[in-house]
Amino acid sequence: QVQLSESGGGLVQAGDSLRLSCAASGRAFSSYAMGWFRQAPGKEREFVAGINWSGGSTSYADSVLGRFTISRDNAKNTVYLQMNSLKPEDTAIYYCAAGRWLGTGVVRAAREYDYWGQGTQVSVSS
């Protein structure tokens, strides 16, 4: 129903910036909230940022608050993650996800998201 495709990852140095993109397809795309998750080697997948496409509310993990910004372009069915002041601990595979739920808030639990992209690698060297 919804297909997601991430892009924009790469290898950068600490302090640099990257902008990830997630292109979505599907007739009911406007009904879905979008989220970014990441998973580092040997670690559990964690919530990074989310945006509710219906209400426009956003949510961020404490570790990225103030450095990362999630945004959307409804005309292009695309969600972005602007990552500034990158740190080595930001190194991970970043996944885009789509989910639906009642209300206008952002859900952080991965199990609540129905569709996932293939992921894009972000590597930050010190």
N, C-alpha and C positions, 0 to 999 in steps of 0.2 A: 504493500500500500504506500509506504514511504521509503524511499531510498536516499541514503546519505553518503556523501563523498567528501573527505577531508583533504586539505592541501595546505602548503605553506610552512611545513616543518623544515628543519635543517640543523646544521651544526654552527653554533655561535659561541662567542666568548662571554664571560660573566659581565653583566652590565649592558649587554646588547638588547635589541628588541626584535620580536617576530610578530607577524600577524597571521593567524590561522584562519582558514575559511572552511565552511561546511555548506556545500550546495545540496539542496533537498529537492526531491521530486515527489509529486502526489497531489491529487485533487483536493484532499482534505488537509493540506499542509498548514493552513492558517489556524486550524483547530489545535495544533500541537505546541506545547512548550518545548524549548530546546535546552540542552545542557552539554557542558564539556566535562569529561572525566579524563583522568590520566592514570597510568600504571607504570611504575618503575620496576626494573628487574628484581625479583624476590620480594616485592611488596604487593599489597592488595590494591585493587582499583579504587580510586578515591574521587570524590566530587570536587570539581574545580570552580565552575561557575554555571549559572542557569538563568534563563530568561523566559518569562511567560509571554507568549505571542499575543494572547488575548488582552492581558492587563498591562503589559509593559514593565512589570516588576522584575527585579534582578536579585541574585543572591551569589555570594562569593565565599569560598573557603577562607579561613583566617590566614592561611599561609600565603595567599595571593592578593588579599584585600589591599587596595591602594596601588598595586602594580599591574594587575590585569583588568581588562574591561571587555565585557561581552556586549555585543550589539547585533542588530538585525537590519536586513534590507528586504522588506516584504515583496517589493517589485521583482527582486531577483531570487526570491526564495532561498536566501543565504543568511547564515549566522556567522559572526566573526568573533575571534578572541584576540584582542590586542595585548601582547605580553611585553611589558617594559621592565627594565632593571632585572633581567634574568639572572638567576642564580644556579649554581651546579645542581642543587637539590630539585630544580625544576625539570631536570632531565627525566624523560618518560615518553611513552607512547600516548598521544593525546587522541581521545575518541569523542566524536560528536554523537549525540543521542536525542531522540524525540519521544515525548510521552504526553499522555492526556490524563487529566484528573479534574475533579470538581474544585471550584474556587479559583482565585487569581494569584495564589502564592506559587513559590518554586519548591519542588520536591527534590531532596538531595539523595535519596536512596536509589541506587542503580536499578533495583528490581522494579521500580515504578516506570521505567522507560522501556518502550516497546521496540524501538528501532535503533540500530547502531551502525556507524560507519566502520570502515576497515582500519582506521587509525593512521596517524602521521607521527613520525619520530621527531622529537625535539631533544637535542643534545647541547648542553651548556658546559663549556670547559672553563676551568679556573685560570 
